[in-house]
Amino acid sequence: MSNLHPHATISTTAPVILITGAARRVGATIATTLHAAGARVALHARQSVDAAAALAFKLNTARADSAMVVSADLLDVAAMEPMVAQVAKHFGGLDGLVCNASSFFPTPLGQITEADWHDLVGSNFKAPLFLAQAAAPYLQASGGALVNITDIHAERPLAGYPLYAAAKGALLTLTRALAIEMAPQVRVNAVAPGPILWPDDGQFPDNERQAIVQHTLLKRPGTPDDVARTVRFLMFDAPYITGQVINVDGGRSAHLAT
């Protein structure tokens, strides 16, 4: 029987969920939301290990032995199985996986490099594939669930970002393929955010941000909580949903032309 039920309070039976890119931004909110619902969480980080450790300390203060930090370069396929095994050994199993870690930057046609390919395809497609493969035996044993974080531009590419859009499109297809491959024991779904948090590096000037928000039906940006609540729903409250993608984008994809 799956351990995926919310509000578990006994530390040895609470569901165990690994979240990649969990130190900051949307990943940290997902981890905090799943933890608040009763999960034990493994916070993956590569460069932001200190931030992940601070979050784990906060979560463990709220509920003892409920959070841990794992560090790995997700572009290193050989690191996947040891990381998953570390989580399963520490907590006694694995019930959920959230593939959130992602690179995002423009690659105008004519300027795309092989390094861009390795970074964008590696983080957005290759890593989730091999991480899912490493986690599959544990998730199948527990009757668990997997949630990928895709993007609305996986289906409606964003001008100037062809490689990122293609990589997220591959992840969307992979979500549906894994739902077939891992059935009936494991449910596999995706959440596709729209304008939630802008990149830290100023890729979108204020006027572009305003134009994007105005193109949503709700005329406002979303929040990390909007994504996290949807992940929580798919992880805990959707036992008959698999192979699906939920767009959390304020309706932007409903009438997005470009």
C-alpha positions as CSV (number, residue, x, y, z in Angstrom):
1,M,0.0,0.0,0.0
2,S,1.3,3.5,-0.8
3,N,2.6,5.7,2.0
4,L,1.3,8.7,0.1
5,H,-1.2,10.2,2.4
6,P,-1.2,13.7,3.8
7,H,-0.9,14.7,7.5
8,A,1.1,11.6,8.5
9,T,2.5,12.3,11.9
10,I,4.5,9.2,12.8
11,S,8.1,9.8,11.5
12,T,8.7,6.2,10.5
13,T,5.6,5.9,8.3
14,A,5.3,9.5,6.9
15,P,5.9,9.5,3.1
16,V,9.4,10.2,1.9
17,I,9.8,12.6,-1.0
18,L,12.9,13.7,-2.8
19,I,12.8,17.2,-4.4
20,T,15.5,18.4,-6.7
21,G,16.5,22.0,-6.7
22,A,14.9,22.4,-3.3
23,A,17.1,25.0,-1.7
24,R,15.5,28.1,-3.1
25,R,12.6,29.7,-4.9
26,V,9.9,27.3,-6.1
27,G,11.7,24.2,-5.1
28,A,12.0,25.3,-1.5
29,T,8.3,26.2,-1.4
30,I,7.4,22.8,-2.8
31,A,9.5,21.1,-0.1
32,T,8.0,23.2,2.7
33,T,4.4,22.5,1.4
34,L,5.0,18.8,1.2
35,H,6.6,18.8,4.6
36,A,3.6,20.7,6.1
37,A,1.4,18.0,4.7
38,G,3.2,15.4,6.7
39,A,6.0,14.2,4.4
40,R,9.6,13.6,5.2
41,V,11.6,15.4,2.6
42,A,15.0,15.1,1.0
43,L,16.3,18.4,-0.2
44,H,18.6,18.2,-3.2
45,A,21.0,21.0,-3.9
46,R,24.1,21.4,-6.0
47,Q,25.4,24.9,-5.4
48,S,23.0,26.2,-2.8
49,V,23.9,23.6,-0.2
50,D,24.0,26.1,2.7
51,A,20.5,27.4,1.8
52,A,19.3,23.8,1.7
53,A,20.9,23.0,5.1
54,A,19.2,26.1,6.6
55,L,15.8,25.0,5.3
56,A,16.4,21.4,6.6
57,F,17.2,22.8,10.0
58,K,14.0,24.8,10.0
59,L,11.9,21.8,9.0
60,N,13.7,19.5,11.5
61,T,13.0,22.0,14.2
62,A,9.3,21.9,13.4
63,R,9.4,18.1,13.3
64,A,12.4,16.0,14.3
65,D,14.2,13.8,11.7
66,S,11.9,14.9,8.9
67,A,14.3,16.5,6.5
68,M,17.8,15.8,5.0
69,V,20.0,17.4,2.4
70,V,21.6,15.6,-0.5
71,S,24.0,17.1,-2.9
72,A,24.7,15.9,-6.5
73,D,25.5,17.3,-9.9
74,L,22.4,16.2,-11.9
75,L,24.3,16.3,-15.1
76,D,26.4,13.4,-13.7
77,V,24.3,10.3,-14.5
78,A,26.5,8.2,-12.2
79,A,25.4,10.3,-9.2
80,M,21.7,9.4,-9.6
81,E,21.6,6.0,-8.1
82,P,23.8,6.8,-5.1
83,M,21.8,9.8,-4.2
84,V,18.5,8.0,-4.4
85,A,20.0,5.1,-2.4
86,Q,21.2,7.6,0.3
87,V,17.7,9.0,0.7
88,A,16.1,5.5,0.9
89,K,18.7,4.3,3.4
90,H,18.3,7.3,5.6
91,F,14.5,7.3,5.7
92,G,13.8,3.6,5.0
93,G,12.3,4.0,1.5
94,L,11.1,6.5,-1.1
95,D,7.5,7.3,-1.9
96,G,7.8,10.4,-4.1
97,L,10.0,12.3,-6.4
98,V,9.7,15.9,-7.6
99,C,12.0,16.8,-10.5
100,N,12.1,20.6,-10.1
101,A,15.8,21.5,-10.8
102,S,16.2,23.3,-14.1
103,S,18.4,25.6,-16.2
104,F,16.7,28.5,-18.0
105,F,18.4,30.9,-20.4
106,P,17.9,32.1,-24.0
107,T,19.6,30.4,-27.0
108,P,18.8,32.5,-30.1
109,L,19.1,30.4,-33.3
110,G,22.6,30.9,-34.7
111,Q,24.2,31.2,-31.3
112,I,23.4,27.8,-29.8
113,T,26.5,26.0,-28.5
114,E,27.1,22.4,-27.5
115,A,27.6,23.7,-24.0
116,D,24.1,25.1,-24.1
117,W,22.8,21.8,-25.2
118,H,24.5,19.9,-22.4
119,D,23.2,22.4,-19.8
120,L,19.6,22.8,-20.9
121,V,18.9,19.3,-22.2
122,G,20.9,17.9,-19.3
123,S,19.0,19.6,-16.5
124,N,15.6,19.7,-18.1
125,F,15.4,16.2,-19.7
126,K,18.4,13.9,-19.2
127,A,18.5,14.4,-15.4
128,P,14.8,13.7,-14.8
129,L,15.0,10.6,-17.0
130,F,17.9,9.0,-15.3
131,L,16.7,10.1,-11.8
132,A,13.3,8.5,-12.5
133,Q,15.1,5.4,-13.6
134,A,17.1,5.3,-10.4
135,A,14.0,6.0,-8.3
136,A,11.7,3.6,-10.1
137,P,12.4,0.4,-8.0
138,Y,11.7,2.3,-4.8
139,L,8.6,4.1,-6.1
140,Q,7.2,0.8,-7.5
141,A,7.8,-0.9,-4.2
142,S,6.0,1.9,-2.2
143,G,3.3,2.6,-4.8
144,G,4.5,6.1,-5.0
145,A,4.3,9.1,-7.3
146,L,6.5,11.2,-9.5
147,V,5.9,14.9,-10.4
148,N,7.9,16.7,-13.1
149,I,8.0,20.5,-13.3
150,T,7.7,21.3,-17.0
151,D,6.7,24.7,-18.4
152,I,3.8,26.1,-20.5
153,H,6.4,26.7,-23.2
154,A,6.9,23.0,-23.6
155,E,3.8,23.1,-25.8
156,R,4.0,26.8,-26.8
157,P,7.6,27.7,-27.4
158,L,8.9,31.1,-26.3
159,A,10.7,33.1,-28.9
160,G,14.5,33.2,-28.3
161,Y,14.4,30.0,-26.1
162,P,14.2,27.2,-28.7
163,L,16.5,24.8,-26.9
164,Y,14.9,25.3,-23.5
165,A,11.4,24.9,-24.9
166,A,12.5,21.7,-26.7
167,A,14.0,20.3,-23.6
168,K,10.9,21.0,-21.6
169,G,8.8,19.5,-24.4
170,A,10.9,16.3,-24.1
171,L,10.2,16.3,-20.4
172,L,6.5,16.6,-21.1
173,T,6.6,13.6,-23.4
174,L,8.8,11.8,-20.9
175,T,6.1,12.4,-18.2
176,R,3.5,10.6,-20.3
177,A,6.0,7.8,-21.3
178,L,7.0,7.2,-17.7
179,A,3.3,7.0,-16.7
180,I,3.1,4.1,-19.1
181,E,6.4,2.5,-18.1
182,M,5.8,2.7,-14.4
183,A,2.1,1.8,-14.3
184,P,0.2,0.5,-12.4
185,Q,2.3,1.0,-9.3
186,V,3.5,4.5,-9.8
187,R,1.6,7.6,-10.9
188,V,3.5,10.1,-13.0
189,N,2.3,13.7,-13.7
190,A,3.6,17.1,-14.4
191,V,3.0,20.7,-13.4
192,A,3.6,23.4,-16.0
193,P,4.1,26.8,-14.4
194,G,3.5,30.1,-16.2
195,P,4.7,33.5,-14.9
196,I,5.5,32.6,-11.3
197,L,9.0,33.9,-10.4
198,W,11.1,35.8,-12.8
199,P,14.7,34.8,-13.3
200,D,17.2,36.3,-10.9
201,D,19.5,37.5,-13.7
202,G,17.1,40.0,-15.2
203,Q,16.3,38.1,-18.4
204,F,12.9,39.8,-18.6
205,P,12.8,43.7,-18.4
206,D,9.8,45.2,-16.6
207,N,8.0,46.0,-19.8
208,E,8.3,42.4,-20.9
209,R,7.1,41.2,-17.6
210,Q,4.1,43.4,-17.7
211,A,3.2,42.2,-21.2
212,I,3.4,38.6,-20.1
213,V,1.2,39.2,-17.1
214,Q,-1.3,41.1,-19.2
215,H,-1.5,38.1,-21.5
216,T,-2.8,35.9,-18.7
217,L,-6.5,35.6,-18.2
218,L,-6.2,36.5,-14.5
219,K,-4.0,39.6,-15.2
220,R,-1.6,38.8,-12.4
221,P,1.5,36.7,-11.8
222,G,1.3,33.5,-9.8
223,T,3.2,32.5,-6.7
224,P,5.4,29.6,-5.8
225,D,2.6,28.5,-3.5
226,D,0.4,28.0,-6.6
227,V,2.8,25.5,-8.0
228,A,3.5,23.8,-4.6
229,R,-0.2,23.3,-3.9
230,T,-0.6,21.6,-7.3
231,V,2.3,19.4,-6.6
232,R,0.8,18.5,-3.2
233,F,-2.5,17.7,-4.9
234,L,-0.9,15.4,-7.5
235,M,1.3,13.7,-4.8
236,F,-1.4,13.2,-2.1
237,D,-4.9,13.7,-3.4
238,A,-5.0,12.4,-7.0
239,P,-5.0,8.6,-6.8
240,Y,-6.7,8.2,-10.2
241,I,-4.6,10.7,-12.1
242,T,-1.6,9.8,-14.1
243,G,0.1,10.8,-17.3
244,Q,-1.3,14.3,-17.1
245,V,0.0,17.9,-17.1
246,I,-1.6,20.7,-15.1
247,N,-0.9,24.2,-16.4
248,V,-0.5,26.6,-13.5
249,D,-0.3,29.8,-15.5
250,G,-3.3,32.1,-14.9
251,G,-4.8,31.0,-18.2
252,R,-1.9,32.3,-20.3
253,S,-1.6,29.0,-22.3
254,A,-5.3,29.1,-23.1
255,H,-4.8,31.8,-25.7
256,L,-1.0,32.0,-26.1
257,A,-0.1,32.7,-29.7
258,T,3.7,33.0,-29.3
